[in-house]
Amino acid sequence: MDKVYEELDEVKAEVDRLKAELRAKTDSLENLKKSHNAQVNQIQEARLKAEERKHELLRKEDEIAEANQACQDLKGDLNKKESIIKHLSAANDKLRADCNEKLKKWEDEKRDLLLTLEESNEKAENREQQINLCRQEIERLEGYLAVSNKKCSESQKGLRASTELRERNDMLQELEEEKRKVEDQLKWKKEQFKHLEEAHQKLKENFRSNKKDWDMEKSTLLDEISSLQEKLYSQIRISDDLKHQLQTCHQALAHVESQKKRLQVEVSDLKARLDDASSEYQDAKSELDCLSSRLEKDIGELRYALKTKDAYLRESKYRIEKLEQENQELRIPLKELQEAQIQEAGATYSQSKLRSKLKNLEQAHKECASTLQVKEAEWKSQLEKLAKDLNSYEFELETKVAATEELKKELERSQSLNIEMELLNEEMSVMLLVLRQGVSEAQLNLANYKEEMDVMNRKREEKVLQLMKELEIKEAALISVQKAMNVERERAACLMKQVESFGVSKELQHPLEDELDRHMEMLEESNICQLILKDKVMEMECELKDQLKEVHDALDSANVELDETISVRNEMEFELQIWMSIVERLKNDLEENHIVRRELETSLLTQVDVAESLKQEKDILVYKLEEQEMRIDQLNQELKVRKEITSEMDAILQLEHVKELNHQMETKVQNSDDVIQKLMIENRNLMENVTRLSLERKNLLQFVQGLGDKINEFSTVDSQLMEMLKTMAQSFENDGQGGILISKKDDRFFVNENMLIHSPTSRKKLEVTSDIRSPFKEVNN
């Protein structure tokens, strides 16, 4: 029974120990729940941060997509501008070729005009020479007329003398006959002379009209020639100005083309740089995503490792505390063993128990040492991995910092390129201002040319008026000459009348006839001269008509050339407007490029800020890791110290235990035979007691079954009695004492029944509560 009690005490102690372990486990579970909740909150915060970063990354991706679209739009605009520039360059080449051809044509036409001018000048000189010859012939004829007048006066004097000398009567008849003949001849000659005079007057009138027309045509031709010369000079000036402007335009175009090529090269470089920057940005973005994911994974792993390490540390602390408690518990029985050795059987049992506990402790120490070594190895490997990851992260951060510095340098370069583009735009604007000034100067030159033309026209009008006055003077002179001729004719008629009246003799008629023949010859010569002059006048008219046609053709060609120059000027103005629109477009594109570059700068700055924030977070994590490593090192040192202490304590305990065991074994070896014999006797008695106890257990079971049946019967009787009591209490309210006694008895009985019903099944409690079963005790004893 004492053994049973001891076992029951041990079971109670184990139950208490298990309850304490359960409480500790519940506390640890609550702590783990709290830590788990804190970790869940941290994980939620980390998820929120990750979602915010994802949103930021998506926003940055949208910004990058917008920037790429803007870059593509810029590329399309640049391609369009390149195609426009190519078309303009082709048009410029065509204009150059056309200008060169037109210049060649103008030079050829200028040469032809110079040749025509030289020919017209030669023809005018020949005509002036012919006019001079005609004037000389007219003067010569006037001399002939004076000589004829003198001869007439001499013939009159001779006739007077002859009339005195010759006989009138002889000659009268002959003279009458001859007179008739002469009259007939004179009539015929007068008619011829009248016809000749009419023809001469007609020729004079035709000559005058032709002369007037010729003078008018000459004046018009001279005016046209002078105007054409002035136009030629003005066109030459304009062509020189245009050549100068074309040269300046060519120089400006060459400068613009060189700048365009340089800009194309710079644009291609910028495109390549943009492509490289975009690829680098995408690579950096992917690397940042990978690094962020890696960082998140590493952070999760580190957190998990920290949690596991905290759990391991808690477990190790708990195990250390448990080991300390076990050591203290072992120290207490060791002291008890050293102080008292009361019963050998109990001592052997405690020794076996202590041996088993020591073995368990040794196994636990070994397992703890092996687990600590494994954990130390794992921690060392994790620390090495973390150091490698930190080094890799530092290297990646350095590379990203270098990339950001390169991007900053590229931004500075792009800003310098923007400044150069602005300078080029300013140069283009200056060139446009110069071209506008050139156009305004050309317009001023045209206005000055028009004023000069007006002045030249006024001078020509004045010269024409002077020539008209000279022609009127010459006509007056011709009229006076004609009057003189008429006077001479009248004189000739008078002479003929005198000849008729005086009856000039044949001798006198012969010289008169000779003079008349000579006059006739002179008239014929004058007619021939008039015919020659007519032919010359016709030739001059034809030549003048040809010259007029040539001049008209030259004027038409000059007008066409002027129209072409005006069209070229309009084309140049249109090209200038196109260039202005292109410059404005370039300005707008530059402004858009500035905006896009500013956006890229802001995005890069935000990326740099994000990288710096990541670097700061990394530094914070590294600092936390270092702190945790310091804690781990401290804990490792504490564990090492505790291991050393435990190892020393184990060694001391083992030595003391070995000494005690050796001493006890010596004593036990001496008393082993006696103990074995006693144990054999006790075993026999115990076997008998076991058989008795088994029989008693069977009897007790039968008795318990009978008691159960009786308890059921008593419960039924109790219920009946309770009903009876209720009825009796209702009928006998005045009789309180008897009822009270009965109730007391019934209560006692009811208490006993309840005690019997609710009594435990253990043997000890049955023996304590069963006051009625004394005979069974005697049997057991």
C-alpha positions in Angstrom: 0.0 0.0 0.0 2.9 2.3 0.7 4.2 1.7 -2.8 0.7 2.5 -4.2 0.7 5.7 -2.2 4.2 6.6 -3.4 3.1 5.9 -7.0 0.1 8.0 -6.5 2.3 10.8 -5.2 4.5 10.4 -8.1 1.5 10.5 -10.5 0.3 13.7 -8.7 3.8 15.2 -9.0 3.9 14.3 -12.7 0.4 15.8 -13.1 1.5 19.0 -11.5 4.6 19.0 -13.6 2.5 18.4 -16.7 0.2 21.2 -15.6 3.2 23.5 -15.1 4.5 22.5 -18.6 1.0 23.1 -20.0 0.9 26.6 -18.4 4.4 27.3 -19.7 3.4 26.1 -23.1 0.2 28.1 -23.0 2.3 31.2 -22.0 4.7 30.4 -24.8 1.7 29.9 -27.2 0.3 33.3 -26.1 3.7 34.8 -26.6 4.0 33.1 -30.0 0.5 34.3 -30.9 1.5 37.8 -29.9 4.7 37.6 -31.9 2.8 36.0 -34.7 0.2 38.8 -34.7 3.1 41.4 -34.6 4.7 39.5 -37.5 1.4 39.5 -39.3 1.0 43.2 -38.8 4.6 43.7 -40.0 3.9 41.5 -43.0 0.7 43.5 -43.7 2.7 46.7 -43.4 5.4 45.2 -45.7 2.6 44.1 -48.1 1.2 47.6 -48.0 4.6 49.1 -48.6 5.1 46.5 -51.4 1.8 47.4 -52.9 2.7 51.1 -52.7 6.0 50.4 -54.3 4.2 48.3 -57.0 1.8 51.3 -57.6 4.8 53.6 -57.8 6.5 51.2 -60.1 3.4 51.0 -62.3 3.1 54.7 -62.3 6.8 54.9 -63.2 6.2 52.3 -65.9 3.3 54.5 -67.2 5.6 57.5 -67.1 8.2 55.5 -68.9 5.7 54.3 -71.5 4.6 58.0 -72.0 8.2 59.0 -72.3 8.8 56.2 -74.8 5.7 57.4 -76.7 7.0 60.9 -76.6 10.4 59.6 -77.8 8.6 57.7 -80.6 6.6 60.8 -81.5 9.9 62.8 -81.5 11.4 60.1 -83.7 8.4 60.4 -86.1 8.7 64.2 -86.1 12.4 63.9 -86.7 11.8 61.5 -89.6 9.2 63.8 -91.0 11.6 66.7 -90.6 14.3 64.7 -92.2 12.0 63.9 -95.2 11.0 67.6 -95.4 14.7 68.6 -95.2 15.4 66.0 -98.0 12.6 67.4 -100.1 13.9 71.0 -99.4 17.4 70.0 -100.3 16.2 68.3 -103.5 14.1 71.4 -104.3 17.1 73.6 -103.4 19.3 71.5 -105.8 16.6 71.9 -108.5 16.5 75.6 -107.8 20.3 75.8 -108.0 20.2 74.0 -111.3 17.4 76.2 -112.6 19.2 79.3 -111.4 22.4 78.2 -113.1 20.5 77.4 -116.3 18.7 80.8 -116.1 22.0 82.6 -115.4 23.5 80.9 -118.5 20.4 81.8 -120.5 20.5 85.4 -119.2 24.2 85.6 -120.1 23.5 84.3 -123.6 20.6 86.7 -124.0 22.7 89.5 -122.7 25.3 88.7 -125.3 22.6 88.5 -128.0 21.2 91.8 -126.8 24.7 93.4 -126.8 25.2 92.1 -130.4 21.8 93.4 -131.4 22.6 96.8 -129.8 26.0 96.9 -131.6 24.3 96.1 -134.9 21.5 98.7 -134.3 24.2 101.2 -133.4 26.0 100.4 -136.6 22.8 100.6 -138.6 22.0 104.0 -136.9 25.5 105.2 -137.8 25.0 104.0 -141.4 21.7 105.8 -141.6 23.2 108.9 -140.1 25.9 108.7 -142.8 23.2 108.2 -145.5 21.3 111.2 -144.1 24.5 113.2 -144.3 25.0 112.1 -147.9 21.4 113.1 -148.7 22.0 116.5 -147.1 25.2 116.9 -149.2 23.3 116.0 -152.3 20.6 118.5 -151.5 23.3 121.1 -151.0 24.9 120.1 -154.2 21.5 120.5 -156.0 21.1 123.9 -154.4 24.5 124.8 -155.8 23.4 123.5 -159.2 20.3 125.7 -159.0 22.4 128.8 -158.2 24.7 128.0 -161.1 21.7 127.6 -163.4 20.3 130.9 -162.1 23.6 132.6 -162.9 23.6 131.0 -166.3 20.1 132.1 -166.9 21.0 135.7 -166.0 24.0 135.4 -168.4 21.8 133.9 -171.1 19.4 136.8 -170.6 22.2 139.2 -171.0 23.4 137.3 -174.1 20.0 137.3 -175.5 19.7 141.0 -175.1 23.0 141.4 -176.8 22.0 138.9 -179.5 18.8 140.7 -180.1 20.8 143.8 -180.8 23.2 141.9 -183.0 20.9 139.5 -184.8 18.1 140.2 -187.0 14.8 140.0 -185.8 13.0 139.3 -189.0 14.9 136.3 -190.1 14.7 134.6 -186.9 11.1 135.4 -186.2 9.7 132.9 -188.6 12.1 130.3 -187.6 11.6 131.2 -184.0 7.8 131.0 -184.6 8.2 127.5 -186.1 10.6 126.5 -183.4 8.4 128.4 -181.0 5.6 126.1 -181.9 7.8 123.1 -181.6 9.3 124.5 -178.4 5.9 125.3 -177.1 4.8 121.8 -177.8 7.9 120.4 -176.2 7.5 122.9 -173.3 3.9 121.9 -172.8 5.0 118.3 -172.9 7.9 119.1 -170.6 5.7 121.3 -168.4 3.3 118.4 -168.0 6.3 116.1 -167.3 7.6 118.7 -165.0 4.3 119.1 -163.3 4.1 115.3 -163.0 7.6 115.3 -161.7 6.8 118.1 -159.3 3.8 116.3 -158.1 5.8 113.1 -157.8 8.6 115.2 -156.1 6.0 116.7 -153.7 4.6 113.3 -153.0 8.1 112.0 -152.5 8.8 114.9 -150.2 5.6 114.4 -148.3 6.3 110.6 -148.2 9.9 111.5 -147.2 8.6 113.9 -144.6 6.0 111.5 -143.3 8.6 108.6 -143.4 11.1 110.9 -141.8 8.6 111.9 -139.1 7.7 108.2 -138.7 11.4 107.3 -138.8 12.2 110.0 -136.3 9.3 108.9 -134.1 10.4 105.3 -134.5 14.0 106.3 -134.0 13.0 108.3 -130.9 10.9 105.3 -129.6 13.7 103.0 -130.5 16.1 105.1 -128.7 13.8 105.4 -125.8 13.2 101.6 -125.9 16.9 101.0 -126.3 17.7 103.4 -123.4 14.9 101.8 -121.3 16.2 98.4 -122.3 19.7 99.4 -121.4 18.4 100.8 -118.1 16.4 97.6 -117.6 19.5 95.6 -118.5 21.5 97.6 -116.0 18.8 97.3 -113.4 18.4 93.6 -114.2 22.2 93.2 -114.0 22.1 95.0 -110.7 19.1 92.9 -109.6 20.9 89.8 -110.9 24.0 90.8 -109.0 22.0 91.5 -105.9 20.2 88.2 -106.5 23.5 86.5 -107.0 24.8 88.0 -103.9 21.6 87.0 -102.1 21.8 83.6 -103.6 25.4 83.3 -102.5 24.4 84.4 -99.0 21.4 82.0 -99.2 23.8 79.2 -100.5 26.2 80.0 -97.7 23.3 80.1 -95.2 22.0 76.8 -96.7 25.4 75.3 -96.6 25.7 76.5 -93.0 22.2 75.2 -92.3 23.0 71.9 -94.0 26.2 71.5 -92.0 24.3 72.4 -88.9 21.6 70.0 -90.1 24.1 67.2 -90.6 25.7 68.0 -87.2 22.2 68.1 -85.7 21.4 64.8 -87.5 24.5 63.3 -86.1 23.7 64.7 -82.7 20.1 63.5 -83.0 21.3 60.1 -84.0 23.7 60.2 -81.1 20.9 61.3 -78.9 18.7 58.6 -80.3 21.4 56.0 -79.6 21.9 57.5 -76.1 18.1 57.6 -75.6 17.9 54.0 -76.7 20.9 53.1 -74.5 19.4 55.1 -71.6 16.0 53.5 -72.1 17.6 50.0 -72.3 19.7 50.9 -69.3 16.7 52.3 -67.6 14.7 49.1 -68.3 17.7 47.0 -67.2 18.0 49.1 -64.1 14.3 48.9 -63.6 14.3 45.1 -64.0 17.4 45.0 -61.7 15.6 47.2 -59.2 12.5 44.9 -59.4 14.8 41.9 -59.0 16.6 43.6 -56.2 13.4 44.7 -54.6 12.0 41.2 -54.9 15.3 39.8 -53.6 15.4 42.3 -50.8 11.8 41.4 -49.9 12.7 37.7 -50.1 15.9 38.4 -48.1 14.0 40.5 -45.6 11.4 37.7 -45.3 14.1 35.1 -45.0 15.9 37.3 -42.5 12.7 37.9 -40.6 12.0 34.2 -40.7 15.6 33.4 -39.7 15.3 36.0 -36.9 12.0 34.4 -35.8 13.5 30.9 -35.9 16.5 32.2 -34.1 14.3 33.8 -31.5 12.4 30.6 -31.2 15.7 28.6 -31.0 16.9 31.1 -28.4 13.8 30.8 -26.4 13.9 27.0 -26.7 17.6 27.0 -25.7 16.8 29.3 -22.8 13.9 27.1 -21.8 16.1 24.0 -22.1 18.9 25.7 -20.2 16.5 26.6 -17.5 15.1 23.1 -17.6 18.6 21.7 -17.4 19.4 24.0 -14.5 16.2 22.9 -12.7 17.1 19.2 -13.4 20.6 19.9 -12.1 19.1 21.4 -9.0 16.7 18.4 -8.7 19.7 16.1 -9.2 21.7 18.0 -6.6 18.9 17.6 -4.0 18.7 13.7 -4.4 22.4 13.5 -4.4 22.5 15.3 -1.1 19.8 13.1 0.2 21.7 10.0 -1.0 24.9 11.3 0.8 23.0 12.1 4.0 20.8 9.1 4.4 20.7 5.5 3.2 17.7 4.2 5.1 16.2 1.4 3.1 18.2 -0.6 0.6 15.3 -1.4 -1.6 14.3 2.3 -1.8 18.0 3.2 -2.3 18.3 0.7 -5.2 15.1 2.1 -6.7 16.3 5.7 -6.3 19.7 4.8 -7.7 18.1 3.2 -10.8 15.9 6.2 -11.2 18.8 8.5 -10.8 20.8 6.5 -13.3 18.0 6.6 -15.8 17.6 10.4 -15.2 21.4 10.9 -15.6 21.3 8.9 -18.8 18.5 11.0 -20.0 20.3 14.1 -19.0 23.5 13.0 -20.8 21.5 12.2 -23.9 19.8 15.6 -23.7 23.2 17.3 -23.2 24.5 15.4 -26.2 21.5 16.3 -28.3 21.7 19.9 -27.2 25.4 20.1 -28.0 24.8 18.5 -31.4 21.8 20.7 -32.1 23.8 23.7 -31.0 26.7 22.8 -33.3 24.3 22.3 -36.2 22.6 25.6 -35.4 25.9 27.3 -35.1 26.9 25.9 -38.5 23.6 27.0 -40.0 23.9 30.4 -38.4 27.5 30.7 -39.7 26.3 29.7 -43.2 23.4 32.1 -43.0 25.7 34.9 -41.7 28.1 34.1 -44.6 25.2 34.2 -47.1 24.0 37.5 -45.6 27.5 38.9 -45.8 27.7 37.8 -49.4 24.3 39.3 -50.2 25.3 42.5 -48.4 28.5 42.7 -50.5 26.5 42.0 -53.7 23.9 44.6 -52.7 26.7 47.1 -52.0 28.3 46.3 -55.3 24.9 46.7 -57.1 24.3 49.9 -55.3 27.7 51.2 -56.3 27.0 50.2 -59.9 23.6 51.9 -59.7 25.2 55.0 -58.2 27.7 55.0 -61.0 24.9 54.6 -63.5 23.0 57.5 -61.9 26.2 59.6 -62.1 26.5 58.6 -65.8 22.9 59.5 -66.3 23.5 62.9 -64.6 26.4 63.4 -66.9 24.2 62.6 -69.9 21.6 65.0 -68.6 24.3 67.7 -68.4 25.4 66.8 -71.9 21.8 67.0 -73.1 21.4 70.3 -71.4 24.6 71.5 -73.2 23.1 70.2 -76.4 19.9 72.1 -75.7 22.0 75.2 -75.1 23.7 74.6 -78.5 20.4 74.1 -80.1 19.1 77.3 -78.7 22.3 79.0 -80.0 21.7 77.5 -83.4 18.1 78.7 -83.3 19.3 82.1 -82.4 21.7 81.9 -85.4 18.9 80.8 -87.6 16.8 83.7 -86.4 19.7 86.1 -87.1 20.0 84.6 -90.6 16.3 85.0 -91.1 16.6 88.6 -90.0 19.5 89.1 -92.4 17.5 87.6 -95.2 14.5 89.8 -94.3 16.8 92.8 -94.4 18.1 91.6 -97.7 14.5 91.3 -99.0 13.7 94.8 -97.7 16.9 96.1 -99.3 15.9 94.5 -102.6 12.4 96.1 -102.3 14.1 99.5 -101.5 16.3 98.9 -104.6 13.3 98.2 -106.7 11.6 101.4 -105.4 14.8 103.4 -106.2 15.0 101.7 -109.6 11.4 102.8 -110.3 12.2 106.3 -109.2 15.3 106.3 -111.5 13.1 105.0 -114.4 10.7 107.8 -113.8 13.5 110.3 -113.9 15.0 108.7 -117.0 11.5 108.8 -118.7 11.3 112.5 -117.9 14.7 113.1 -119.3 13.7 111.1 -122.5 10.5 113.2 -122.8 12.6 116.3 -122.6 15.0 115.0 -125.2 12.0 114.0 -127.5 10.7 117.6 -127.1 14.0 118.9 -128.1 14.2 116.6 -131.1 10.7 117.7 -132.1 11.8 121.3 -132.0 14.8 120.5 -134.1 12.6 118.6 -136.6 10.3 121.6 -136.8 13.3 123.9 -137.4 14.5 121.5 -140.2 11.0 121.4 -141.7 10.9 125.2 -141.7 14.3 125.1 -143.5 12.9 122.6 -146.1 9.9 124.8 -146.6 12.1 127.8 -147.2 14.1 125.7 -149.7 10.9 124.7 -151.4 9.9 128.4 -151.6 13.2 129.2 -153.1 12.7 126.5 -155.7 9.2 127.9 -156.5 10.8 131.3 -156.9 13.4 129.9 -159.3 10.6 128.1 -161.2 8.7 131.4 -161.6 11.9 133.0 -162.7 12.3 130.2 -165.3 8.7 130.8 -166.5 9.4 134.5 -166.8 12.4 133.8 -168.8 10.4 131.6 -171.1 7.9 134.3 -171.5 10.6 136.7 -172.4 12.0 134.2 -174.8 8.6 133.9 -176.4 8.2 137.7 -176.4 11.5 138.5 -177.8 11.6 135.6 -180.3 14.9 134.3 -179.4 16.8 133.0 -182.2 17.9 129.4 -182.7 21.3 130.1 -181.5 19.9 131.3 -178.3 17.5 128.3 -178.2 20.3 125.8 -178.4 22.0 126.9 -175.2 18.5 127.1 -173.6 17.8 123.6 -174.8 21.1 122.5 -173.5 20.3 124.1 -170.2 16.9 122.5 -170.3 18.4 119.2 -171.1 20.8 119.7 -168.3 17.9 120.6 -166.0 16.1 117.6 -167.2 19.1 115.5 -166.5 19.4 117.1 -163.1 15.7 116.3 -162.6 16.2 112.7 -163.7 19.2 112.5 -161.4 17.0 114.0 -158.6 14.3 111.4 -159.4 16.9 108.7 -159.4 18.2 110.0 -156.1 14.6 110.1 -154.8 14.1 106.5 -155.9 17.4 105.6 -154.3 16.3 107.5 -151.2 12.9 105.6 -151.4 14.7 102.3 -151.6 16.9 103.4 -148.7 13.9 104.5 -146.8 12.2 101.2 -147.5 15.3 99.4 -146.4 15.5 101.5 -143.3 11.8 100.8 -142.6 12.4 97.1 -143.0 15.5 97.3 -140.8 13.6 99.3 -138.3 10.7 96.9 -138.4 13.2 94.0 -137.9 14.8 96.0 -135.1 11.4 96.7 -133.6 10.6 93.0 -133.7 13.9 92.2 -132.2 13.3 94.8 -129.5 9.8 93.5 -128.9 11.2 90.0 -128.7 13.9 91.3 -126.3 11.3 93.1 -124.3 9.1 90.0 -124.2 12.1 87.9 -123.1 13.0 90.6 -120.6 9.4 90.6 -119.3 9.5 86.8 -119.2 12.8 87.0 -117.3 11.3 89.6 -115.0 8.3 87.3 -114.4 10.7 84.5 -113.8 12.7 86.6 -111.4 9.5 87.6 -109.7 8.4 84.0 -109.5 11.8 83.0 -108.2 11.5 85.8 -105.7 8.1 84.6 -104.7 9.5 81.0 -104.5 12.3 82.4 -102.3 9.8 84.1 -100.1 7.7 80.9 -100.0 10.8 79.0 -99.1 11.6 81.6 -96.4 8.1 81.1 -95.0 8.6 77.4 -95.1 11.9 77.8 -93.3 10.2 80.1 -90.8 7.5 77.4 -90.2 10.2 74.8 -90.0 12.1 76.9 -87.5 8.9 77.4 -85.5 8.3 73.7 -85.6 11.8 73.1 -84.5 11.3 75.6 -81.6 8.1 73.8 -80.6 9.9 70.4 -80.9 12.7 71.8 -78.8 10.3 73.0 -76.2 8.6 69.6 -76.2 12.1 68.0 -75.9 12.8 70.3 -73.0 9.6 69.3 -71.3 10.3 65.6 -72.0 13.8 66.0 -70.7 12.6 67.8 -67.6 10.1 64.9 -67.0 13.0 62.4 -67.5 15.1 64.4 -65.1 12.3 64.4 -62.5 11.8 60.7 -63.0 15.5 60.1 -62.7 15.6 62.2 -59.6 12.7 60.2 -58.2 14.6 57.1 -59.1 17.7 58.4 -57.4 15.5 59.3 -54.3 14.1 55.8 -54.4 17.6 54.3 -54.7 18.7 56.5 -51.8 15.7 55.4 -49.7 16.4 51.8 -50.6 20.0 52.4 -49.6 18.9 53.9 -46.3 16.5 51.0 -45.7 19.4 48.6 -46.6 21.6 50.5 -44.2 18.9 50.2 -41.5 18.6 46.5 -42.2 22.3 46.1 -42.1 22.4 47.9 -38.8 19.6 45.7 -37.5 21.4 42.6 -38.8 24.6 43.8 -37.1 22.7 44.3 -33.9 21.2 40.8 -34.2 24.6 39.4 -35.0 25.9 41.1 -31.9 23.0 39.6 -29.9 23.6 36.2 -31.4 27.3 36.5 -30.6 26.5 37.5 -27.0 24.0 34.6 -26.8 26.6 32.2 -28.3 29.1 33.4 -25.7 26.5 32.9 -22.9 25.8 29.5 -24.3 29.4 28.7 -24.4 29.9 29.9 -20.8 26.8 27.9 -19.8 28.1 24.8 -21.7 31.4 25.1 -19.9 29.7 25.5 -16.5 27.3 22.6 -17.3 30.2 20.5 -18.6 32.2 21.3 -15.4 29.2 20.5 -13.2 28.6 17.3 -15.1 32.2 16.3 -14.7 32.1 17.0 -11.0 28.7 15.3 -10.6 29.9 12.3 -12.6 33.1 12.1 -10.4 31.1 12.3 -7.2 28.5 9.9 -8.5 31.2 7.5 -9.6 32.9 7.6 -6.2 29.6 7.1 -4.4 28.6 4.3 -6.8 31.9 2.6 -6.3 31.5 2.9 -2.5 27.9 1.7 -2.7 28.7 -1.1 -5.0 31.4 -2.3 -2.6 28.8 -2.2 0.2 26.2 -3.7 -2.0 28.4 -6.5 -3.1 29.0 -7.4 0.5 25.3 -7.3 1.4 24.1 -8.6 -2.0 23.7 -12.2 -0.9 21.7 -11.3 2.2 19.6 -8.9 0.2 19.0 -11.5 -2.5 17.8 -14.0 0.0 15.5 -11.5 1.7 14.2 -10.4 -1.6 13.4 -14.0 -2.6 11.4 -14.3 0.6 9.7 -11.0 0.0 8.9 -12.0 -3.5 7.2 -15.1 -2.3 5.2 -13.2 0.3 4.4 -10.6 -2.4 3.2 -13.4 -4.7 0.9 -14.7 -2.0 -0.3 -11.1 -1.2 -0.9 -10.6 -5.0 -3.1 -13.8 -5.1 -4.9 -12.6 -2.0 -5.4 -9.2 -3.4 -6.7 -10.6 -6.6 -9.3 -12.6 -4.7 -10.2 -9.6 -2.5 -10.5 -7.5 -5.7 -13.0 -10.0 -7.1 -14.9 -10.1 -3.9 -14.9 -6.3 -3.8 -16.1 -6.2 -7.3 -19.0 -8.5 -6.5 -19.7 -6.5 -3.4 -19.6 -3.2 -5.4 -22.1 -4.7 -7.9 -24.4 -5.7 -5.0 -24.0 -2.2 -3.5 -24.9 -0.7 -6.8 -28.1 -2.8 -6.9 -28.8 -1.8 -3.3 -28.1 1.8 -4.2 -30.6 1.7 -7.0 -33.2 0.2 -4.6 -32.4 2.8 -2.0 -32.8 5.5 -4.6 -36.3 4.3 -5.4 -37.1 4.0 -1.7 -35.6 7.5 -1.2 -37.9 8.9 -3.9 -40.9 7.2 -2.3 -39.9 8.5 1.1 -39.5 12.0 -0.3 -43.0 11.8 -1.7 -44.2 10.5 1.6 -42.4 13.3 3.5 -44.0 15.9 1.2 -47.4 14.5 1.9 -46.7 14.2 5.6 -45.4 17.8 5.7 -48.5 19.0 4.1 -50.8 17.0 6.6 -48.8 17.5 9.8 -47.7 21.1 9.8 -48.1 21.5 13.6 -45.9 18.4 14.3 -42.5 20.0 13.7 -40.2 18.0 16.0 -40.9 14.5 14.8 -40.6 15.7 11.2 -37.4 17.3 12.1 -36.0 14.1 13.6 -37.2 12.1 10.7 -35.7 14.6 8.3 -32.4 14.5 10.2 -32.4 10.7 10.0 -33.4 10.8 6.4 -30.7 13.4 5.7 -28.1 11.4 7.4 -29.2 8.4 5.4 -29.3 10.5 2.2 -25.8 11.8 2.9 -24.5 8.3 3.4 -26.2 7.2 0.2 -24.7 10.1 -1.7 -21.3 9.4 -0.2 -21.7 5.8 -1.3 -22.8 6.9 -4.8 -20.1 9.6 -5.3 -17.2 7.7 -3.6 -14.0 7.2 -5.7 -13.0 3.8 -7.0 -9.5 3.9 -5.6 -8.7 1.5 -2.8 -7.3 4.0 -0.4 -10.5 6.2 -0.4 -12.7 3.2 0.0 -10.8 2.1 3.0 -11.0 5.6 4.5 -14.8 6.1 4.0 -16.0 2.6 4.7 -16.4 2.6 8.5 -18.9 -0.3 8.3 -16.5 -2.8 6.6 -14.1 -3.6 9.5 -14.2 -7.4 8.9 -12.6 -6.9 5.4 -9.7 -5.0 7.0 -9.1 -7.8 9.3 -9.1 -10.2 6.3 -6.6 -8.0 4.5 -4.4 -7.7 7.4 
